[in-house]
C-alpha cells in the first residue's frame, strides 16, 4: 500500500469525522482492526443473512421489489467506488476494482430478476458473501492493521 502520509488517510477519513476513531489514539491500527473485524464484518454478515431471508419469500411481486431495491444499492455502490479519487485509492487496502466487479454482478443479477420477474435475490446474497470473504482474505494478505501509522 502506498499511502503518502499514513494508512488512515488523516483527518479526511469519515471514521474520524463521525468519531468512530480517534486520530490521537496510541492504538489506532488496533482500533481500525477491531472496527473492521467486529463491526464491518458483522454488519455485512447480517446484511447477507437478511437478503438470504428475503429470498425465501415466494411472492414474485415482493421479489421484484427486493430486486429493485438491491439494484439501486448496487448502482449507488458502483457510482461511489468509481468516483473515488486516485489519491484516496492509494490509502485503501481492498481492491476497488474487485468491489466494482462484485457490485456489477449483483446489479446484473437484479436487473435480470426484474426483467424476468423471477425470485433470484438469493444469488445477490451469494455474491455479497463472496465479496466479504474476498475482503477478509485481502486483509490477511495486505495486513493493513499491522502497519504503524505516523501522524
C-alpha positions in Angstrom: 0.0 0.0 0.0 1.4 3.4 -0.9 -0.4 5.9 1.2 1.6 9.2 1.0 1.3 10.2 4.7 -0.5 7.4 6.6 -2.7 4.4 6.3 -5.6 6.2 8.0 -5.8 9.0 5.3 -5.5 11.6 8.0 -8.4 13.6 9.3 -10.2 13.4 5.9 -11.3 9.8 6.7 -15.0 9.6 7.5 -14.2 7.3 10.5 -12.5 10.3 12.2 -15.2 12.7 11.2 -18.0 10.8 12.8 -15.9 9.9 15.9 -15.6 6.2 15.4 -11.8 6.5 15.5 -9.6 9.0 17.4 -6.7 10.3 15.3 -4.7 10.8 18.5 -5.2 7.2 19.7 -2.0 5.3 20.6 -3.7 2.1 19.3 -5.1 3.5 16.0 -4.4 0.3 13.9 -5.8 -1.9 16.7 -8.9 0.3 16.8 -9.3 0.1 13.0 -8.8 -3.7 13.1 -11.5 -4.0 15.8 -13.8 -1.8 13.8 -13.3 -3.9 10.6 -13.4 -7.4 12.1 -16.0 -6.8 14.8 -18.3 -4.2 13.2 -17.9 -4.2 9.5 -17.8 -8.0 9.1 -20.7 -8.4 11.5 -22.9 -5.9 9.7 -22.1 -7.4 6.3 -22.9 -10.9 7.6 -26.3 -9.6 9.0 -27.0 -8.0 5.6 -26.2 -11.2 3.8 -28.5 -13.2 6.1 -31.3 -10.6 5.7 -31.0 -10.7 1.9 -31.0 -14.5 2.0 -34.1 -14.5 4.3 -35.8 -12.1 1.9 -35.1 -14.6 -0.9 -37.3 -17.1 0.8 -40.4 -15.0 0.2 -42.0 -16.8 -2.7 -44.1 -13.9 -3.9 -42.8 -12.7 -7.3 -44.1 -9.1 -6.7 -42.0 -8.9 -3.5 -39.0 -10.5 -5.2 -39.2 -7.8 -7.9 -39.4 -5.0 -5.3 -36.4 -6.5 -3.4 -34.5 -6.8 -6.7 -35.3 -3.1 -7.5 -34.0 -2.0 -4.0 -30.9 -4.2 -4.3 -30.3 -2.9 -7.9 -30.4 0.7 -6.6 -27.9 -0.1 -3.8 -25.6 -1.9 -6.3 -25.8 1.1 -8.7 -25.0 3.5 -5.9 -22.1 1.4 -4.8 -20.7 1.3 -8.4 -21.0 5.1 -8.7 -19.4 5.7 -5.3 -16.5 3.4 -6.0 -16.0 4.8 -9.5 -15.9 8.4 -8.2 -13.1 7.8 -5.7 -10.0 9.8 -6.5 -6.7 8.1 -7.3 -5.3 9.7 -4.2 -7.9 8.1 -1.9 -7.4 4.7 -3.7 -3.8 4.7 -2.6 -4.9 4.8 1.0 -7.2 1.8 0.9 -6.2 -1.8 1.2 -9.1 -3.5 -0.5 -9.4 -3.8 -4.3 -11.6 -1.1 -5.6 -11.8 -2.9 -9.0 -12.9 -6.2 -7.4 -15.6 -4.4 -5.4 -16.9 -2.8 -8.6 -17.0 -6.2 -10.3 -19.0 -7.7 -7.4 -21.4 -4.7 -7.4 -21.7 -5.0 -11.2 -22.5 -8.7 -11.0 -25.1 -8.0 -8.3 -26.6 -5.2 -10.4 -26.8 -7.6 -13.4 -28.5 -10.3 -11.4 -31.0 -7.8 -10.0 -31.8 -6.4 -13.5 -32.3 -10.0 -14.7 -34.6 -10.7 -11.8 -36.6 -7.6 -12.5 -37.0 -8.3 -16.3 -37.8 -12.0 -15.8 -39.8 -11.4 -12.6 -38.0 -14.4 -11.1 -37.1 -15.0 -7.5 -33.3 -15.0 -7.7 -32.3 -12.5 -5.0 -30.6 -15.4 -3.3 -27.7 -15.0 -5.8 -27.1 -11.5 -4.6 -26.6 -12.8 -1.1 -24.1 -15.3 -2.5 -22.2 -12.5 -4.3 -22.1 -10.4 -1.1 -20.8 -13.4 0.8 -18.0 -13.9 -1.8 -17.2 -10.2 -1.6 -17.0 -10.4 2.2 -14.7 -13.5 2.1 -12.5 -11.7 -0.6 -12.3 -8.6 1.7 -11.2 -10.7 4.7 -8.6 -12.6 2.6 -7.3 -9.3 1.3 -7.0 -8.0 4.9 -4.8 -11.0 5.8 -2.7 -10.6 2.7 -2.1 -6.8 2.8 -2.2 -6.7 6.7 -3.4 -3.1 6.8 -3.7 -3.1 10.5 -0.1 -4.1 11.3 1.4 -1.1 9.6 2.5 1.6 12.1 0.9 4.9 11.4 3.0 8.0 11.6 0.7 11.0 12.2 
